[in-house]
């Protein structure tokens, strides 16, 4: 039986088009509150804990199943394409071929997919807490203590009313006059294996120890808690693959830029591809 | 050597008019970008005006390395200039943005916001080039459109990675199951699809060019629709 179709461009086209279409279906699903809530729940959990959410919203479960199936088929098609079509260009040392960069582009794309998968299965999920100065919490083997909050903007803006809401919009939509991330920070101490690390974290500037990233995502003063002062919303994430993930992405961009340069240079010399 | 390279001894009729138009529009774009940003503390990368201006600028820049050697290629440049003029006109219907949002502080968010109009600018230029080729094959223009499509895809990917990194620094998650993520993934995969159109399904080079033009046109309309809806 001929198996050429397994690594053919035609199958790649059908699969890429199908995955695109399926993401389009995902956009439609996301318009419904029930599905949106299910997707939000998945964002907070590693894959092993998705069971209940997917049983309660089978439509989201079916959508994910088909998506993973299509992605798996696309991955197989890409691996076979690399093996049968793109590797021979390297084995035959055709360094001037326009297809020479195709293999690194496809390999890096596969690696990026792989890291997304590892992230999804093992890493998605985090610890999220609201702390006042002096309070601490445990995240895995790390004990994180908030030693000090340096909030230098007007606290009246972030003080909650009886409904629990403050005058300010979402943190990313706040005016710099109301909230400037550059001069509001928290001081932290992180203890692990009898060793203590001290550092600062700002919004968009996490504090990092080993694989632990501690982010501050908001500041607020609770209703009737003015005497306790400002509290900070803190997220602790354990992500050992994040650096490799971005190295792959940067390498992919560099190979694409090399491909553009390669074509540009070749066109200037020969006038055709 | 193909025929288009032989006949590049004399510039085509109205060549200077075309060049003047490109330079004029380029000056209009750059000056408007300066007017918008000179009185703002932060670069207004996420605004509708900057989106249209950045797209226009990329469309014009995509013409600069392109040697206009005949009337056919001049037509390509003039169509791009017309689209840029429409974008510039539409841009004037928006108020000058004055956002001081904390969101605009990180370079990663600015890269994310700017990547979309850059991809649209290169995408529209490539789409117009492929559309013209569906009627008359021009190897020089074909190569140019291939590079513009690659640039559009790469620009979009750079924005995705920057946005991804921005989300990780801010919230500890590089991506999430959200509508925004699905639209981004959908758009990027469609850009990848431009390079995976099977030649065997198109019985001529002009049909293949038309297929690429339709796909690129759809991608640009998708990004523009998502931004301005």
Interface residues (C-beta under 8 A of the other chain):
Chain A: X8 X9 X10 X12 X13 X16 X17 X19 X20 X23 X24 X26 X27 X30 X31 X36 X39 X40 X42 X43 X116 X119 X124 X126 X171 X172 X173 X174 X175 X176 X177 X179 X180 X181 X182 X203 X204 X205 X206 X213 X215 X217 X235 X236 X237 X239 X242 X245 X246 X249 X250 X252 X253 X256 X257 X259 X260 X263 X264 X267 X271 X272 X273
Chain B: X1 X2 X4 X5 X41 X42 X65 X100 X101 X102 X103 X105 X106 X139 X140 X142 X143 X144 X146 X147 X150 X151 X153 X154 X157 X158 X161 X164 X165 X166 X168 X169 X170 X171 X172 X173 X174 X175 X176 X177 X178 X179 X182 X183 X185 X186 X189 X190 X192 X193 X196 X197 X198 X199 X200 X201
